[in-house]
Amino acid sequence: MMQELRKERLDRGVKVRADSIYAISSLKEIMFLMGPGLILVFGLLVLPAVVSPYWQRVLCIAGVYVLLSISFGFLANYVGLVCLGGALFVGVGGYLSGILNAYFGLSPVLAIPLATVAGAFVCTLLFLPCLPLRGVYFAIISFVYPLLAGRLIAATGVFGGTDGIAELDVLTNRWVNIYLIFILILVVVFGISRLVNYEDIGLVFRGVKDNEQAITASGLSITIYKAQAVFIGAALGCFGGAYLSHLYGWAGMSLFAIDFSILPVAATVVGGSGILYGPLLGAFLLVPISEALRAFGTLRIVFYAIVLVFFVVFWTEGVLEYVRRKYEQFEHWVRV
Amino acid sequence: MNKELILQVKDVSKSFGGVKAVNNVSFDLYRGEIMGIIGPNGSGKTTLNNLITGFIKKDSGKVYFKDKDISRWPGYKIADAGLARTFQLLRPYPTLPAFKNLIPPLYSPRARRTSRGKLGDRSAVSIDILEEVGFERDARVPYKLAGALPLGYLKRLELCRCLALKPELIICDEVFSGLSMSEIASMVPLMERLQRDGITLIMVEHRLRELFKIANKVLVLNFGEKIAEGSPQEIFNDEKVKQAYFGGGETYVFS
């Protein structure tokens, strides 16, 4: 006789969160809730130690893209600003750090944090006039800024023109390099996730996205809060740029490359846009994939595009949403 | 009794394309009064509200709030000065508990200023405010998701968003509309209590019977123009008003 089987599904995520007292009384449930966070922390701390120096460098660059993706995800999902200005952030941060290092002789230890803050300030000032814009209009303007900055530098020849600023001090220790950015990613991702989910200003940001009128009627200026959010987002990108320029020992026009603006969008599509960790995962997948596809030479971009189209058309929820669903819904077969 | 002028609207106009939505409307409002603004659909009531509170730019005219010219102020600055407003279309945070909806106004500079830095925990303050307007804490209503609340509670939630600012004047845009008779019956005492607490109210309304009970004076708009102003009794008997509402000379009783 044939066995009849039925699929049973238990939604552990709902169960654990609904029975809040139960959840903290059982070690298993605590592990269930903390598991993803622990995997992220240990994953990021262990990963650099087990890969070759070549891949360590790839991961360093991936880390910059991760920061940009978090910045994009934060601005798009929690503040409602679709900001394609990643390249501007990277460029401004990179050039500022390069200038501080090459012209004023500051060591990278000082130049990077200084460039992060000053760069974020400059970027926020640049975006200030277009903050009232929404959606695709803001996206277009923010996309144009880095292109404009690149052309300006090429045309006027400031900061070394097309040659860039060479012979910057380099961060030599590869362990410092990689752990600097990985630990920063952890701090940033947990910090921003706390900011948007548990802090009061997170609600204001969410209101700026969904309910502009109610925020204005509450006596809060939309522009000020958008500017604060852009400052946070820009600081992440500027740090990435400053870090890159000292990784390469060179700050040039390629810091304004469109990749820095576009890849975060792709990372959000691949990783899933629901939560902040989606863009993070997406960037960690896409940059190494792009690196691994280097063997195909110029065909690389074709394969890359195929991967993206696959996600846009067939897997719109993104990797992380899928994994989360599978993690929270425990499925098994039972005999009828 | 010496009355203090709180809001002065002078010759305010606004056109959308060729349509004069609000045309040379003027009125004075004294502290502690309840004023009703009524008019048929499309007569410019909500536009007037938007013009006063700075959500739409005025073509011409002046608005004075407590003797300050607020004609060119942006919306958030007017709210910050103490002129709050509710919206006709309610858009709370549907996925958040009701009390979380009051966090943004409590976060505002005005709320910090009026509490002199002693606001305390915003969630607790917000639940207190909600309880005052009938969100029973024991029934855990403030903790319910805003998206799951019935319309009556949402209207009061919207009012609370204003109250969190400790305003001096609130412009209520159709708080009675869409409510059942019993819900309205519970809203009326609330409005009267706000008046006793010293808050001046402007009520843009369609529900005339309830409005006429509580209003001190009524302004009637039609096609963007002020056609009458006076006590509820005067408005009730005004021929021009009857004509605007019902057309022709037939007499009906206000609903």
Chai-1 contact restraints between the chains, C-beta under 6 A:
chainA,res_idxA,chainB,res_idxB,connection_type,confidence,min_distance_angstrom,max_distance_angstrom,comment,restraint_id
A,D200,B,I103,contact,1.0,0.0,6.0,A-B,restraint_1
A,D200,B,Y107,contact,1.0,0.0,6.0,A-B,restraint_2
A,D200,B,R122,contact,1.0,0.0,6.0,A-B,restraint_3
A,L203,B,I103,contact,1.0,0.0,6.0,A-B,restraint_4
A,L203,B,P104,contact,1.0,0.0,6.0,A-B,restraint_5
A,V204,B,P104,contact,1.0,0.0,6.0,A-B,restraint_6
A,V204,B,Y107,contact,1.0,0.0,6.0,A-B,restraint_7
A,G207,B,P104,contact,1.0,0.0,6.0,A-B,restraint_8
A,N211,B,R91,contact,1.0,0.0,6.0,A-B,restraint_9
A,I215,B,P104,contact,1.0,0.0,6.0,A-B,restraint_10
A,T216,B,G75,contact,1.0,0.0,6.0,A-B,restraint_11
A,T216,B,Y76,contact,1.0,0.0,6.0,A-B,restraint_12
A,A217,B,A79,contact,1.0,0.0,6.0,A-B,restraint_13
A,A217,B,R85,contact,1.0,0.0,6.0,A-B,restraint_14
A,S218,B,P104,contact,1.0,0.0,6.0,A-B,restraint_15
A,S218,B,P105,contact,1.0,0.0,6.0,A-B,restraint_16
A,S218,B,S108,contact,1.0,0.0,6.0,A-B,restraint_17
A,G219,B,Y76,contact,1.0,0.0,6.0,A-B,restraint_18
A,G219,B,A79,contact,1.0,0.0,6.0,A-B,restraint_19
A,G219,B,D80,contact,1.0,0.0,6.0,A-B,restraint_20
A,G219,B,S108,contact,1.0,0.0,6.0,A-B,restraint_21
A,G219,B,R110,contact,1.0,0.0,6.0,A-B,restraint_22
A,G219,B,L165,contact,1.0,0.0,6.0,A-B,restraint_23
A,L220,B,Y76,contact,1.0,0.0,6.0,A-B,restraint_24
A,L220,B,S108,contact,1.0,0.0,6.0,A-B,restraint_25
A,S221,B,Y76,contact,1.0,0.0,6.0,A-B,restraint_26
